[in-house]
Amino acid sequence: MNDFEIHWVDLEREPREKPDPRYPFGIDRDASEGKQPACTAQLPYPARRCGFYVVICKRCGLDAVVTTAGRVDDPRSIKLPCKRG
């Protein structure tokens, strides 16, 4: 079962900066601040260009925004704390 709704908002801009060479296969963002329980949402990767994902947990209602730049160092996942926890 998919526990997340993920919507991408296209800002219709191409990237201006070069990607960070430390993340040639994307980055896994951790926004949980170490809190438990936490869940990880897989993001469509890579994003087409500059924009952001709106991530909504269907179980607890937590929502988050994750920015994208249309580069290989874009986020490929985000870990979020459970709002019920």
Helices and strands as residue ranges (DSSP letters): E 4-13, E 27-30, E 38-42, E 50-57, E 63-69, E 75-81
